[in-house]
């Protein structure tokens, strides 16, 4: 099924401003040379990935008191953590010594269970919803990615979009209803399109009007979507689609490229935008359409936001004067 957006959409820039009233807590796991937090739940638990002195990736979880626990699945030569739910269950992927990627689930007691999609050449879990259902990707023999859904009982269902070359999903890509949002590349045109997949397997293709490239980056529990589209080769623009189908284009002030990364239960969106001279700032968009932007340090160095919880607390990464990446928690 192909879906283009309703004709009643709004183009333009939202009300923008800087946000200086917030407070920031910065953090790094012990031994980290670069820290990348990717998700935060409503209990202020943060998960992500860090690199050690040898450049090897490991997983970490930071609780609401600030205590950080590091971990790796058994046999991991490199761990990537992407998401967690409000139960504290964590998902991601890891590479083994043969450079094959596997998916994993980590429960609150620290138990890690790895899994693979049958007849795949690599798998990883990208997102988990409130019911423990996981959305992810697996690779075929041509090293192209396809989608899968893993039920809470461990049953895995593969899926493809007709005409795809490869499929991609990210954090916040499955909501409590089990609807998966993502993007795929058309094998003929090599252009990107967004998609939604319902639990019964129905696929809806999403294209922003007039765009040659569209991707859905995240979906909230009520079905609000956030994503990107392109009408030229140089700029990415953000969009949000309400459950009634109304779509709104948005860009923070002075944005050269806008990328939403996370959405919470209130339909508040966070992400990153690039400025023309190459620096990156974080933004958050309220359901009213107003857009705030911020950097963690006063010098305005690169700041990227990836997750927001129901209390408007945000997490992401920023760089210092040496180019090192550190994690942050933003409290409004």
TAKA-V964899 format. One record per residue. RES is the residue in one small letter. SS is DSSP state (helix for helix, strand for strand, loop for the rest). PHI is phi in degrees with one decimal (999 if undefined). Layout:
# TAKA-V964899
res ss phi
RES SS PHI
RES SS PHI
This chain:
# TAKA-V964899
res ss phi
x loop 999
x strand -102.1
x strand -128.7
x strand -104.2
x loop -74.9
x loop -58.5
x loop -67.3
x loop -86.0
x loop -123.2
x strand -117.2
x loop -101.5
x loop 129.9
x loop -96.0
x loop -71.8
x loop -69.9
x strand -116.4
x strand -173.8
x strand -89.0
x loop -123.9
x loop -107.1
x loop -80.0
x loop -70.6
x strand -111.9
x strand -128.0
x strand -114.2
x strand -100.9
x strand -158.2
x loop -147.9
x loop -62.7
x loop -59.8
x loop 86.1
x loop -78.7
x loop -102.8
x strand -150.8
x strand -123.6
x strand -132.9
x strand -74.9
x strand -118.9
x strand -152.5
x strand -139.8
x loop -102.5
x loop -73.7
x loop -99.4
x loop 64.9
x loop -83.3
x strand -119.5
x strand -129.2
x strand 178.2
x strand -129.6
x strand -136.5
x strand -106.6
x loop -93.8
x loop -61.8
x loop -89.7
x loop 80.2
x loop -86.2
x strand -88.3
x strand -134.5
x strand -92.5
x strand -145.1
x strand -133.3
x strand -113.8
x loop -86.9
x loop -67.7
x loop -88.6
x loop 100.6
x loop -71.1
x strand -111.4
x strand -113.5
x strand -102.4
x strand -160.2
x loop -146.8
x loop -62.9
x loop -58.8
x loop 84.7
x loop -75.1
x loop -107.3
x strand 170.8
x strand -114.9
x strand -123.1
x strand -112.0
x strand -119.6
x strand -159.0
x strand -151.2
x loop -108.0
x loop -71.1
x loop -77.5
x loop 88.9
x loop -77.3
x strand -111.4
x strand -132.1
x strand 178.9
x strand -147.6
x strand -145.6
x strand -98.6
x loop -92.8
x loop -66.5
x loop -92.8
x loop 66.5
x loop -99.7
x strand -93.6
x strand -129.0
x strand -83.6
x strand -148.6
x strand -127.7
x strand -121.3
x loop -87.1
x loop -66.8
x loop -86.2
x loop 92.8
x loop -70.0
x strand -113.6
x strand -117.2
x strand -95.2
x strand -154.0
x loop -137.9
x loop -74.9
x loop -59.1
x loop 58.8
x loop -108.6
x loop -110.9
x loop 152.6
x strand -142.0
x strand -152.9
x strand -94.0
x strand -101.8
x strand -153.1
x strand -135.6
x loop -99.1
x loop -65.5
x loop -96.5
x loop 82.1
x loop -84.7
x strand -113.4
x strand -112.3
x strand -161.4
x strand -134.0
x strand -135.0
x strand -106.8
x loop -95.9
x loop -66.8
x loop -91.5
x loop 66.6
x loop -101.5
x strand -95.3
x strand -135.1
x strand -93.3
x strand -147.8
x strand -124.2
x strand -113.5
x loop -71.4
x loop -64.0
x loop -88.4
x loop 95.9
x loop -68.6
x strand -111.1
x strand -118.3
x strand -80.7
x strand -150.1
x loop -135.1
x loop -99.1
x loop -53.9
x loop 85.0
x strand -75.5
x strand -97.0
x strand -154.9
x strand -121.3
x strand -139.0
x loop -135.1
x loop -132.7
x loop -61.9
x loop 60.4
x loop -101.9
x strand -136.7
x loop -99.4
x loop -65.6
x loop -82.7
x loop 85.3
x loop -81.6
x strand -103.5
x strand -120.5
x strand -175.8
x strand -146.6
x strand -152.0
x strand -102.8
x strand -71.5
x loop -70.8
x loop -93.3
x loop -91.1
x loop 65.8
x loop -88.0
x strand -93.8
x strand -136.8
x strand -88.4
x strand -151.8
x strand -125.6
x strand -125.9
x loop -85.0
x loop -58.6
x loop -84.5
x loop 94.0
x loop -70.8
x strand -107.2
x strand -118.6
x strand -87.5
x strand -120.3
x strand -131.3
x loop -71.0
x loop -57.0
x loop 81.9
x loop -91.8
x loop -94.9
x strand -143.0
x strand -140.4
x strand -143.8
x strand -96.6
x strand -95.7
x strand -159.2
x strand -140.2
x loop -91.2
x loop -65.2
x loop -88.8
x loop 97.5
x loop -68.0
x strand -110.5
x strand -133.0
x strand -165.2
x strand -128.6
x strand -147.6
x strand -129.8
x loop -115.6
x loop -144.3
x loop -83.7
x loop -115.1
x loop -128.0
x loop -104.4
x strand -116.3
x strand -90.4
x strand -144.9
x strand -131.5
x strand -117.0
x loop -75.0
x loop -57.6
x loop -82.4
x loop 95.4
x loop -68.2
x strand -116.8
x strand -130.1
x strand -85.2
x strand -150.1
x loop -146.7
x loop -61.4
x loop -56.9
x loop 71.5
x loop -72.1
x loop -100.3
x strand -159.5
x strand -114.5
x strand -133.2
x strand -67.5
x strand -125.9
x strand -148.6
x strand -143.7
x loop -106.0
x loop -69.9
x loop -96.9
x loop 67.1
x loop -87.3
x strand -116.3
x strand -122.7
x strand 179.3
x strand -133.6
x strand -133.0
x strand -98.4
x loop -95.3
x loop -59.3
x loop -84.1
x loop 107.1
x loop -84.7
x strand -122.0
x strand -128.3
x strand -93.9
x strand -136.2
x strand -136.7
x strand -119.6
x loop -84.7
x loop -60.3
x loop -72.2
x loop 102.9
x loop -70.8
x strand -126.5
x strand -108.1
x strand -139.8
x strand -160.6
x loop -126.0
x loop -74.2
x loop -101.5
x loop -69.4
x loop -83.3
x loop 71.2
x loop -69.8
x loop -54.5
x strand -134.8
x strand -124.9
x strand -106.2
x strand -122.6
x strand -143.4
x strand -142.7
x loop -101.9
x loop -69.3
x loop -104.9
x loop 67.8
x loop -81.8
x strand -124.6
x strand -137.4
x strand 176.3
x strand -135.1
x strand -141.2
x strand -107.4
x loop -96.4
x loop -66.3
x loop -93.6
x loop 86.9
x loop -80.5
x strand -92.9
x strand -126.9
x strand -84.7
x strand -144.7
x strand -118.0
x strand -104.3
x strand -112.2
x loop -70.4
